[in-house]
Amino acid sequence: MSNSPETGNQRRKEVVVCGGGVIGVCTAYFLAKNGAIVTVIEQSSIACAASGKAGGFLALDWCDGGPVSSLARASFNLHRSLSDELDGASSYGYRPLTTLSVSIDESQSGPSGRAKDVPSWIDGPVKEWKPIGTAQTTAQVHPQLFTRCLMTTAVENYGAKVVIGKVEKVGFTAGDDGGRVESVVLEDGRVIKADSVVLAVGPWSSKLGIVSSLFRVYGLKAHSIVLEPKDPDAITPHALFLSYYSAQGGKPMDPEVYPRPTGEVYICGMSTTEEVPDDPEQVVPNLESIRVLKQVARNVSTHLEGEAQVKAEQACFLPCTDDGNPVIGELPGMKGCFVATGHSCWGILNGPATGAALAELIMDGQASIVDLRSFCPARFVAPSRR
Ligand SMILES: Cc1cc2nc3c(=O)[nH]c(=O)nc-3n(C[C@H](O)[C@H](O)[C@H](O)COP(=O)(O)OP(=O)(O)OC[C@H]3O[C@@H](n4cnc5c(N)ncnc54)[C@H](O)[C@@H]3O)c2cc1C
């Protein structure tokens, strides 16, 4: 990618990134590092939504065989090199970890029926378990610390700016072909000039008319709790993907459990399709979903019951598209206006490669780190309108 700070007559590109989640921040980081003048506009605070409340689990090859495979592989490796560059282990809890599939059956209580050789802190009614990821293929970050660390580095090292405000619309120059981006207009009337604009507002994308006129992004609400066990040293770095059979019967649930190097244990699951409220601060968890997650915690480990302090009970929205794949690229007929959204349950994993590829596309006209063609927004548009 061209590193083009102000040299001679060359004017640096001014790029406005809308949305301070992991996708917007990763894009801002790579743009600023590569010489653009970057402003991030965020309506609330950096990583206030899913990017701050996610699990932060990363997998090298779990998307293999699908359209996201090359994005995920490139991003998994970028997470490792970013961690080397930014001391991720101490600044945002990056660490490789082993991942297990664990089947828990509430009705099978008592140690007699317990599967053998499972890590000792998983002392609930385990029916069966098996490894599904190694320290070479799975890892984790604390997503809020990761996103905020990248933003701080972009500001302190590469001159990026953060503006708190709500994006209302994108301004274009007049032109027969729909014109070219020239500004972003905020709800309070502020106008910020731009050569290029990146719309990275996650599940809020469809609230911007410029996006909803082309394709739909909807929100899937998911819940999580963060526990602080009394004896964190007893808990080993194993991520757990559960098949959880309730004593009441019904289909098994699939919550996930992520011990963190901070000593916390994060547990998520319980999703529903709900309308995304305008303000991320208005996203509140459903009490019944939180109750179930606490019950899951108790049945996974005695370390996660009673004595464990509940640090957070929260909910957030996955940004989803109708074909299940992210949308990354220039909007058809709107020169200089780019979008990056729809990362569903893999946005923390895929943030770095999305940001690096989009930064290349904006600065150099094409992305080399990942082929973005299968994520092109034009796929939702009839050929005659492209
Ligand atoms: C419970 C849960 C667990 C998850 N676990 C994982 C995991 O383990 N691994 C993984 O890879 N992914 C995980 N994900 C998915 C991941 O969190 C998301 O894919 C990712 O955070 C999406 O990032 P984003 O930047 O697109 O959106 P968001 O994080 O939603 O950020 C969008 C930002 O845009 C801002 N915004 C919106 N509208 C405007 C506006 N008009 N003006 C200005 N700002 C605006 C919002 O305030 C918000 O800060 C999980 C998600 C959930 C819900």
The ligand as an SDF file (V2000), in Angstrom:
LIG
                    3D

 53 58  0  0  0  0  0  0  0  0999 V2000
  -22.9260  -11.6300   21.9090 C   0  0  0  0  0  0  0  0  0  0  0  0
  -21.9710  -11.4700   20.7510 C   0  0  0  0  0  0  0  0  0  0  0  0
  -20.7760  -12.1990   20.7360 C   0  0  0  0  0  0  0  0  0  0  0  0
  -19.8990  -12.0720   19.6520 C   0  0  0  0  0  0  0  0  0  0  0  0
  -18.7210  -12.7770   19.6810 N   0  0  0  0  0  0  0  0  0  0  0  0
  -17.8520  -12.6560   18.6500 C   0  0  0  0  0  0  0  0  0  0  0  0
  -16.6160  -13.3700   18.6580 C   0  0  0  0  0  0  0  0  0  0  0  0
  -16.3260  -14.0930   19.6180 O   0  0  0  0  0  0  0  0  0  0  0  0
  -15.7870  -13.2530   17.5920 N   0  0  0  0  0  0  0  0  0  0  0  0
  -16.0910  -12.4620   16.5090 C   0  0  0  0  0  0  0  0  0  0  0  0
  -15.3040  -12.4130   15.5530 O   0  0  0  0  0  0  0  0  0  0  0  0
  -17.2440  -11.7380   16.4930 N   0  0  0  0  0  0  0  0  0  0  0  0
  -18.1190  -11.8300   17.5130 C   0  0  0  0  0  0  0  0  0  0  0  0
  -19.3140  -11.1430   17.4940 N   0  0  0  0  0  0  0  0  0  0  0  0
  -19.6380  -10.3290   16.3060 C   0  0  0  0  0  0  0  0  0  0  0  0
  -19.0110   -8.9310   16.3730 C   0  0  0  0  0  0  0  0  0  0  0  0
  -19.1990   -8.3870   17.6430 O   0  0  0  0  0  0  0  0  0  0  0  0
  -19.6280   -8.0260   15.3110 C   0  0  0  0  0  0  0  0  0  0  0  0
  -19.5920   -8.6440   14.0470 O   0  0  0  0  0  0  0  0  0  0  0  0
  -18.8330   -6.7050   15.2180 C   0  0  0  0  0  0  0  0  0  0  0  0
  -18.6650   -6.1320   16.4810 O   0  0  0  0  0  0  0  0  0  0  0  0
  -19.5240   -5.7280   14.2900 C   0  0  0  0  0  0  0  0  0  0  0  0
  -18.7480   -4.5670   14.2730 O   0  0  0  0  0  0  0  0  0  0  0  0
  -19.2490   -3.2520   13.5560 P   0  0  0  0  0  0  0  0  0  0  0  0
  -18.1500   -2.2550   13.6800 O   0  0  0  0  0  0  0  0  0  0  0  0
  -19.7520   -3.5930   12.1840 O   0  0  0  0  0  0  0  0  0  0  0  0
  -20.5620   -2.8160   14.3520 O   0  0  0  0  0  0  0  0  0  0  0  0
  -20.7740   -2.2000   15.8190 P   0  0  0  0  0  0  0  0  0  0  0  0
  -19.8520   -2.7660   16.8090 O   0  0  0  0  0  0  0  0  0  0  0  0
  -22.2360   -2.3150   16.0760 O   0  0  0  0  0  0  0  0  0  0  0  0
  -20.3670   -0.6910   15.6340 O   0  0  0  0  0  0  0  0  0  0  0  0
  -21.1470    0.2090   14.8810 C   0  0  0  0  0  0  0  0  0  0  0  0
  -20.8970    1.5950   15.4630 C   0  0  0  0  0  0  0  0  0  0  0  0
  -21.5220    2.5640   14.6330 O   0  0  0  0  0  0  0  0  0  0  0  0
  -22.0620    3.5670   15.4570 C   0  0  0  0  0  0  0  0  0  0  0  0
  -23.1180    4.2530   14.7090 N   0  0  0  0  0  0  0  0  0  0  0  0
  -24.2880    3.7330   14.2770 C   0  0  0  0  0  0  0  0  0  0  0  0
  -25.0000    4.6440   13.6130 N   0  0  0  0  0  0  0  0  0  0  0  0
  -24.2480    5.7910   13.6130 C   0  0  0  0  0  0  0  0  0  0  0  0
  -24.4490    7.0860   13.0700 C   0  0  0  0  0  0  0  0  0  0  0  0
  -25.5500    7.4000   12.3580 N   0  0  0  0  0  0  0  0  0  0  0  0
  -23.4910    8.0230   13.2690 N   0  0  0  0  0  0  0  0  0  0  0  0
  -22.3510    7.7220   13.9740 C   0  0  0  0  0  0  0  0  0  0  0  0
  -22.1250    6.5030   14.5090 N   0  0  0  0  0  0  0  0  0  0  0  0
  -23.0560    5.5370   14.3270 C   0  0  0  0  0  0  0  0  0  0  0  0
  -22.5890    2.8020   16.6670 C   0  0  0  0  0  0  0  0  0  0  0  0
  -22.7620    3.6560   17.7770 O   0  0  0  0  0  0  0  0  0  0  0  0
  -21.5050    1.7560   16.8500 C   0  0  0  0  0  0  0  0  0  0  0  0
  -20.4900    2.1910   17.7410 O   0  0  0  0  0  0  0  0  0  0  0  0
  -20.2040  -11.2260   18.5570 C   0  0  0  0  0  0  0  0  0  0  0  0
  -21.3920  -10.4740   18.5850 C   0  0  0  0  0  0  0  0  0  0  0  0
  -22.2780  -10.6040   19.6620 C   0  0  0  0  0  0  0  0  0  0  0  0
  -23.5380   -9.7930   19.6410 C   0  0  0  0  0  0  0  0  0  0  0  0
  1  2  1  0
  2  3  1  0
  2 52  2  0
  3  4  2  0
  4  5  1  0
  4 50  1  0
  5  6  2  0
  6  7  1  0
  6 13  1  0
  7  8  2  0
  7  9  1  0
  9 10  1  0
 10 11  2  0
 10 12  1  0
 12 13  2  0
 13 14  1  0
 14 15  1  0
 14 50  1  0
 15 16  1  0
 16 17  1  0
 16 18  1  0
 18 19  1  0
 18 20  1  0
 20 21  1  0
 20 22  1  0
 22 23  1  0
 23 24  1  0
 24 25  2  0
 24 26  1  0
 24 27  1  0
 27 28  1  0
 28 29  2  0
 28 30  1  0
 28 31  1  0
 31 32  1  0
 32 33  1  0
 33 34  1  0
 33 48  1  0
 34 35  1  0
 35 36  1  0
 35 46  1  0
 36 37  1  0
 36 45  1  0
 37 38  2  0
 38 39  1  0
 39 40  1  0
 39 45  2  0
 40 41  1  0
 40 42  2  0
 42 43  1  0
 43 44  2  0
 44 45  1  0
 46 47  1  0
 46 48  1  0
 48 49  1  0
 50 51  2  0
 51 52  1  0
 52 53  1  0
M  END
$$$$
